[in-house]
Amino acid sequence: MLAERFELEYRSIEADRANATSRYGICYSDGTIRIRLRHATTGRPLKYSSLINTLCHEMAHLRHFNHGPRFKAFYLQILDFARRVEIYRPGPVRPRAPARGPAPKPPAREPVAPPRAPVAAPEPERAPGMIQLDLFG
């Protein structure tokens, strides 16, 4: 439906190989699109909305094989259309409070104890050179 709406031609849409961890999807110049189905570190299936978002991204590469401004605008058009026809259904977005000038300062309190230095969480172990992109939050 998306390809037809935007006059895109693809060769195939396939699951990426099981050990793919450096990307969510890829589009090849022959029109093959591959999408990773599982989270790189947990191995759990990716959310439907993440898969559709990735598909829209890779389909935009069928027209613009880069990440320039025209690609970004086209990707957002595909994603917006997918949202309107309810193919892309991301989770609820929490509404932001409108900005109304600077927030009032809370009353000053006397510290009970000196503040402690924050303890950093340990870094997860990763194979050398492995980078996990956090594109879908």
C-alpha positions in Angstrom: 0.0 0.0 0.0 2.8 2.4 0.9 4.8 1.6 -2.2 1.8 2.0 -4.4 0.8 5.3 -2.8 4.3 6.8 -3.3 5.0 5.1 -6.6 8.0 3.1 -5.2 9.2 -0.2 -6.6 11.0 -2.7 -4.3 12.3 -6.1 -5.0 11.5 -7.7 -1.7 11.0 -7.0 2.0 12.8 -9.5 4.2 13.8 -10.2 7.7 17.4 -9.2 8.3 19.8 -12.0 9.5 19.3 -13.0 13.1 22.7 -11.7 14.2 22.2 -8.2 12.7 22.8 -5.7 15.6 24.3 -2.6 14.0 21.1 -1.3 12.2 17.4 -1.6 12.3 17.0 -1.9 8.5 18.8 -1.6 5.2 17.8 -0.8 1.7 20.0 -2.2 -1.2 20.3 -0.5 -4.6 18.5 -3.5 -6.2 15.4 -2.7 -4.2 15.8 -5.3 -1.5 14.8 -4.1 2.0 15.8 -6.0 5.1 14.5 -5.2 8.6 15.8 -6.5 11.9 13.0 -8.2 13.9 14.6 -8.6 17.3 16.2 -6.2 19.8 20.0 -6.4 19.5 20.6 -6.9 23.3 17.5 -8.5 24.7 16.6 -10.6 21.7 12.9 -9.7 22.2 10.8 -9.0 19.2 10.7 -5.3 18.2 7.5 -3.4 18.6 5.2 -3.3 15.6 5.5 0.5 15.5 9.3 0.2 15.4 9.1 -2.2 12.5 6.7 0.1 10.6 8.9 3.1 11.3 11.9 1.3 10.0 10.0 0.1 6.9 9.0 3.7 6.1 12.6 4.8 6.6 13.9 2.2 4.2 11.2 2.8 1.6 12.2 6.4 1.5 15.7 5.2 0.5 14.1 3.7 -2.6 13.9 7.3 -3.9 16.7 9.0 -2.0 19.7 6.8 -1.3 21.1 9.1 1.4 20.0 10.9 4.6 19.8 14.4 3.1 17.0 17.0 3.5 14.9 15.5 0.6 15.2 12.0 2.1 14.1 13.3 5.5 11.1 15.2 4.0 10.0 12.1 2.0 10.5 9.7 4.9 8.2 12.0 7.0 5.6 12.1 4.2 5.5 8.3 4.1 5.4 8.0 7.9 2.6 10.6 8.1 0.6 8.8 5.5 1.1 5.5 7.4 -0.1 7.2 10.5 -3.2 8.6 8.8 -4.2 5.2 7.4 -3.4 3.6 10.8 -0.6 1.4 9.5 1.8 3.2 11.8 0.5 3.4 15.4 3.1 4.6 17.8 2.3 4.5 21.5 0.6 7.4 23.2 2.6 10.6 23.3 2.6 12.3 26.6 1.4 15.9 26.2 3.9 18.5 27.1 2.8 21.4 29.3 2.8 24.7 27.3 5.7 27.0 28.1 4.5 29.9 30.2 7.7 31.7 31.1 10.2 30.6 33.7 9.0 28.1 36.3 8.7 29.5 39.8 11.5 28.6 42.1 10.6 26.3 45.0 11.2 27.7 48.5 14.7 27.2 49.8 15.2 24.2 52.1 18.0 23.5 54.5 19.9 20.4 53.5 19.6 17.5 55.9 22.8 15.8 54.7 25.4 16.8 52.1 24.5 15.5 48.7 26.1 12.3 47.5 27.9 11.9 44.3 25.8 10.0 41.8 26.8 6.4 41.2 27.1 5.6 37.5 25.4 2.5 36.3 27.9 -0.1 34.9 28.3 -0.1 31.2 26.8 -3.3 29.5 29.3 -5.6 28.1 29.5 -5.4 24.3 31.7 -7.0 21.7 34.4 -4.6 20.4 33.1 -2.3 17.8 29.4 -3.0 18.5 27.2 0.1 18.7 23.5 -0.1 19.4 21.5 2.8 17.9 18.7 4.0 20.1 16.4 5.2 17.3 13.0 4.1 18.7 13.4 4.9 22.4 
